[in-house]
Amino acid sequence: MGLGGTFRQASSSERIVRAVLAECAAVGAETVMFDGPALAGLPHFNPEKPDRTPEEQALVEAVRGADGIVIGSPGYHGGYSGLVKNAIDLLEDLRGDPRVYFEGRPVGLVVTAAGWQACGTTLSALRDVVHAMRGWPTPVGVAVNSVEQKPFAPDGSLADDGIAAAVRAQARQIMGFRMEAGA
Ligand SMILES: Cc1cc2nc3c(=O)[nH]c(=O)nc-3n(C[C@H](O)[C@H](O)[C@H](O)COP(=O)(O)O)c2cc1C
């Protein structure tokens, strides 16, 4: 399952998450995407409010059932966006599961930012979140400088060979992930 993106029509972080999902789908994965507008439909997470909207339930169920997760965010002020954080906070609902949060699953991370500094800090921050939630960030994170690089061709396909290679490598790591017994 993929999660991320922004309100922007041509959100680069959303499109790169979708590209990772497409690579996974090409080798047999069933995929689902929660993009910026979908995440914007979630209420602000309130730990004291136990009832859930259908949209909140759908996101929690998608993560609960996923064998792999891809999270994408723009770098906003040096970190990941509030939209993405609000969705992640909702996953507190997985705290009591036999498989808590992201446990036992690979999590691919995608960041786009206007500068390299936010690419690095945002990717690193997301890795920390995945570790806190007991997931396994893939070794390959995809960080795209949306000003210096030209990630997309006019038809929307990936135009940059290096980005395309990173997307494929991340998808391979997600699809090839195997938990060691007892890990
Ligand atoms: C509110 C806001 C804050 C941003 N802060 C940063 C930043 O700190 N560093 C940076 O490199 N780019 C920053 N950017 C640029 C975005 O990270 C960049 O345009 C990104 O590719 C947008 O992702 P999207 O195409 O998915 O919307 C900011 C953009 C916005 C709208």
PDBQT file of the ligand as one rigid body, heavy atoms in Angstrom, charges set to zero:
ROOT
HETATM    1  C1  LIG A 201       5.020  24.761   2.816  1.00  0.00    +0.000 C 
HETATM    2  C2  LIG A 201       6.191  24.303   2.008  1.00  0.00    +0.000 A 
HETATM    3  C3  LIG A 201       7.417  24.162   2.643  1.00  0.00    +0.000 A 
HETATM    4  C4  LIG A 201       8.523  23.728   1.919  1.00  0.00    +0.000 A 
HETATM    5  N1  LIG A 201       9.711  23.591   2.577  1.00  0.00    +0.000 NA
HETATM    6  C5  LIG A 201      10.784  23.165   1.882  1.00  0.00    +0.000 A 
HETATM    7  C6  LIG A 201      12.035  23.001   2.553  1.00  0.00    +0.000 A 
HETATM    8  O1  LIG A 201      12.187  23.261   3.734  1.00  0.00    +0.000 OA
HETATM    9  N2  LIG A 201      13.083  22.575   1.813  1.00  0.00    +0.000 N 
HETATM   10  C7  LIG A 201      12.969  22.273   0.475  1.00  0.00    +0.000 A 
HETATM   11  O2  LIG A 201      13.942  21.862  -0.131  1.00  0.00    +0.000 OA
HETATM   12  N3  LIG A 201      11.786  22.401  -0.172  1.00  0.00    +0.000 NA
HETATM   13  C8  LIG A 201      10.697  22.841   0.502  1.00  0.00    +0.000 A 
HETATM   14  N4  LIG A 201       9.504  22.962  -0.139  1.00  0.00    +0.000 N 
HETATM   15  C9  LIG A 201       9.390  22.543  -1.551  1.00  0.00    +0.000 C 
HETATM   16  C10 LIG A 201       8.766  21.145  -1.670  1.00  0.00    +0.000 C 
HETATM   17  O3  LIG A 201       9.408  20.208  -0.838  1.00  0.00    +0.000 OA
HETATM   18  C11 LIG A 201       8.864  20.622  -3.093  1.00  0.00    +0.000 C 
HETATM   19  O4  LIG A 201       8.279  21.538  -3.991  1.00  0.00    +0.000 OA
HETATM   20  C12 LIG A 201       8.242  19.249  -3.238  1.00  0.00    +0.000 C 
HETATM   21  O5  LIG A 201       8.749  18.637  -4.387  1.00  0.00    +0.000 OA
HETATM   22  C13 LIG A 201       6.727  19.338  -3.339  1.00  0.00    +0.000 C 
HETATM   23  O6  LIG A 201       6.179  18.028  -3.383  1.00  0.00    +0.000 OA
HETATM   24  P1  LIG A 201       4.909  17.701  -4.285  1.00  0.00    +0.000 P 
HETATM   25  O7  LIG A 201       5.348  17.838  -5.720  1.00  0.00    +0.000 OA
HETATM   26  O8  LIG A 201       4.551  16.291  -3.939  1.00  0.00    +0.000 OA
HETATM   27  O9  LIG A 201       3.829  18.679  -3.952  1.00  0.00    +0.000 OA
HETATM   28  C14 LIG A 201       8.400  23.437   0.544  1.00  0.00    +0.000 A 
HETATM   29  C15 LIG A 201       7.160  23.606  -0.082  1.00  0.00    +0.000 A 
HETATM   30  C16 LIG A 201       6.088  24.055   0.641  1.00  0.00    +0.000 A 
HETATM   31  C17 LIG A 201       4.753  24.226  -0.069  1.00  0.00    +0.000 C 
ENDROOT
TORSDOF 0
